Amino acid sequence: MPNGYDKNWIRVQAALNGFRQRFGHWPSKVLMPEAVLRGFELHIFTPDSMTNIRQKLELVVADVLIVAEDEQDNQYNYGAEGFLKEKLGIDAGEWLGVRPDRPQDNWD
């Protein structure tokens, strides 16, 4: 289980990657707790990176750990299913074209 300042980003990537492996395409949205989304906006990603993410994914505040979903209600639930066993050719961070780009010391 991830445990760094970017732990929730790692979890979201796990949900996105799991979805793609299971259904053969990327999801269109990610459901997540409000605190996770707020952490992305304030501590993990710059506004430009958040714009890049939102160009490909709808980010939905929900009372779930982290769930990737598409318009047909196909889902990959990170909270229930965890990490993939295999690697994908391209992972979620590469697909989205982002990586954490705020300094780790901005949590003050």
C-alpha positions in Angstrom: 0.0 0.0 0.0 1.4 3.4 -0.9 2.3 5.8 1.9 3.9 8.9 0.5 2.6 12.4 -0.2 1.4 11.1 -3.6 -0.2 8.0 -2.2 -3.7 8.9 -3.5 -2.3 9.6 -7.0 -0.8 6.1 -7.0 -4.2 4.7 -6.0 -6.0 6.6 -8.7 -3.5 5.3 -11.3 -4.1 1.8 -10.0 -7.9 2.2 -10.6 -7.3 3.6 -14.1 -4.8 0.9 -15.0 -7.1 -1.8 -13.6 -10.0 -0.4 -15.6 -8.0 -0.4 -18.8 -6.8 -3.9 -18.3 -10.2 -5.2 -17.6 -12.2 -3.4 -20.3 -9.7 -2.6 -23.0 -10.1 1.1 -22.9 -9.6 4.0 -20.5 -12.4 5.2 -18.2 -14.1 8.5 -18.6 -14.3 9.4 -14.9 -12.9 8.7 -11.5 -15.0 8.8 -8.3 -13.1 9.8 -5.2 -13.5 11.4 -1.8 -13.5 15.1 -1.7 -10.2 15.1 0.4 -8.4 13.2 -2.4 -9.5 15.7 -5.1 -8.6 18.6 -2.8 -5.2 17.1 -2.2 -4.6 16.8 -5.9 -5.5 20.4 -6.5 -3.6 21.9 -3.5 -0.6 19.6 -3.0 0.1 17.2 -5.9 -0.6 18.9 -9.2 -0.3 22.4 -10.6 -3.4 24.0 -12.2 -2.0 23.1 -15.7 -1.7 19.5 -14.8 -5.2 19.4 -13.3 -6.5 20.9 -16.6 -4.7 18.1 -18.5 -6.3 15.5 -16.3 -9.7 17.0 -16.7 -9.4 17.0 -20.5 -9.5 13.2 -20.3 -11.4 12.4 -17.1 -14.3 13.7 -15.2 -13.3 13.9 -11.5 -16.3 13.2 -9.3 -16.6 13.6 -5.6 -18.2 10.5 -4.1 -18.4 8.5 -0.9 -16.1 5.7 -2.3 -12.4 5.1 -2.0 -11.4 5.4 -5.7 -13.4 4.0 -8.6 -12.7 4.3 -12.3 -15.8 4.2 -14.5 -17.1 4.7 -18.0 -20.4 5.8 -19.6 -21.7 2.2 -19.6 -21.2 1.9 -15.8 -18.2 -0.5 -16.2 -16.1 0.0 -13.0 -12.8 -0.8 -11.5 -12.9 -0.3 -7.7 -9.4 0.2 -6.3 -10.8 0.0 -2.7 -12.1 -3.5 -3.4 -9.6 -4.8 -6.0 -6.3 -3.0 -5.3 -3.3 -3.1 -7.7 -2.9 -5.0 -11.0 -0.6 -7.9 -11.1 0.7 -7.2 -14.6 2.2 -4.1 -16.2 0.4 -2.3 -19.0 2.2 -1.0 -22.2 1.3 2.5 -21.2 0.2 3.5 -17.7 -2.3 6.0 -16.5 0.2 8.7 -15.8 1.6 8.4 -19.3 -1.9 8.4 -20.8 -2.8 11.6 -18.9 0.6 13.2 -19.5 1.0 14.2 -15.9 3.0 13.4 -12.8 3.1 15.1 -9.4 4.6 18.5 -10.1 4.2 20.5 -6.9 7.0 20.4 -4.4 6.6 17.9 -1.5 7.2 20.7 1.0 4.0 22.6 0.1 1.9 20.9 2.8 2.5 23.7 5.3 
